[in-house]
Amino acid sequence: GLSKLGLVSVLIVFVWLGGNQVSPLRPICDLRVLEHFVREARDSEVIMRGCRGGCGAMKSYFVPLTSVDFAFWEHIDVHEQAVEVQTGLSLLVQALSTAMKAMSNSRLANALDNNISNIHSLSQILHSLDLQVNSITRIQKIEANYLPRGFV
């Protein structure tokens, strides 16, 4: 078995490693990034409202629901939440891509293209956050399995 000093040393190493790892950038936490995405979406909305039927893509598209029942959402597994968000983003990209192809207004097409790019960026950010959560969960499981038994 491990002595108390050995266990303390192992825990110090875990804390030291955890504190000194290069942490990935977390742009989702930077309000400036989110504000940029929101501003570009609003710009697209303003351009679209200005079209009044003259943009060429006036038909119905399937897009995700934007309302959230937070009481229900809080009780869903984190991975189910991630799948739901990623599915919604994918559906939105499909609708925007289809609409963009039918655009006769190049300004609106460019705005939609920027929004598609922003959605891809958000998807990558969310994907990286999911990977970080999975990695942390895996490390916690390893610690739970081996440290109490005295293995390192």
N, C-alpha and C positions, 0 to 999 in steps of 0.2 A: 504494500500500500504506500501511498504518498504520505510523507510527513506533513505536518502543518506548514512548515517553512516551504516545502516543495509545492504544496497547493497554492500558497500565497504567491510564490514565484510564478507559477503558471498563470494565475489570475492577473498578475501585474503584466506579464507578457501579452495576454489577450487585450488588456486595457491599452497598453502601449501600442500594439499593432492596430487596434481599432482607432486610436486617436491620430496615428501618423499616416494612415493610408491616404493616398491622393483621393480626395472626394470629388466625384463628378460635379460639374456645374449643374445647378438646379434652376434653370431659367424659368420653370413654371412658378417658382416662388418669387420671381422678380416681377413686381407689378408693372414695370415699364414694358416688359415683353407682352404681358397680357393686354395692357392698354393699347399697344401697337396692333395686336390682332383685332381687338374690338374696334379700334378706329378704322382699320381697313374694311372691316365688315360694314360699318356704318357708311363709309364712303361709297361702297358698292350699292347699298340701299338707296342712298341719295341719287346716284347715277341712274339706278333702275327706275326710281319714281319719276325721274325726268324724261324717261323714254315715252311713256304714255302710248304704248302700242307700236312704236316705231323701231323697236330693237330686233324684231324678228323671232323672238323665242317665247312668245306669249302662249304657253300651254301649261298644263299641270305636270308637276314633278312630285315624286314621292320623296319626302324628307322626314327625318326623325322628329318625334314629338319633343317639344322644348320645355314642357312642364315636368316637374319632378315632385313626387309624393315623398317628402323627406322622412316621414314617419315609416313608410315602407322601405325606403332606400337604406336607412340606417340598419335594418335587420337583414339585409342581403349580404352574402359573403363577398369579401373584397374582390375575389377573382370574378364573380358574377358581375359585380359593378364594372370591373375593367372590361369584360366582354361586352357588356351593354353599351358602354361609352365608345369603345372601338367600333362596334357595329353601327352605332349612330353616326360616327364620323365617316365611316366608309360609305354609308347610304347618302350622306350629305355630299361627299366628293363625287359620287356617281351622278347625282342630280345636277350639281354644278358643272361637271364635265359635259353632260348632255346638253345643258342649256348653253354653255359656252360655244359649243360647236354650231349651234343654230343662231348665234348672235350676228347681227349686221352692224352693230355699234361696237367699233374696236375699243373704245374707252371702257365700255362695260365688260367686254371680253377680257381685257387686261385686268380689270378689277376682279373678275371671277377667277382668273388664273392666279392672281395674288392670294385670293382666299383659299384656293385649292392648295397652294404651296404652304400657306399658314396652317391649314388643317393637317397636312402631312407632317409639318414640324411638331404640332401638338401631339400627333399620334406617336411620333418618335420619342418625344419627351415622356409621354404616358407609358410607352413600352419600356423605356429605361427605368422609370420609377417602379414598374411592376417587377423588373429584373432585380432591382435593389431590394424590394420587399421579399422576393423569393430567396435571394442570397442570405439576407438576415435571418429569415425563418430557418433556412438550412443550417446556418451556423448555430442558431439556438438549439436546434434538434441535436446536433453533434455534441454541443456542450452538455445538454441534458442527458444524453446517452453515455458519455464517457467520463465526465468529471466526477459524478457521484460514485462511479465504480473505481476511480483511481487511475484511469487510463489517460494518456496524453499522446 
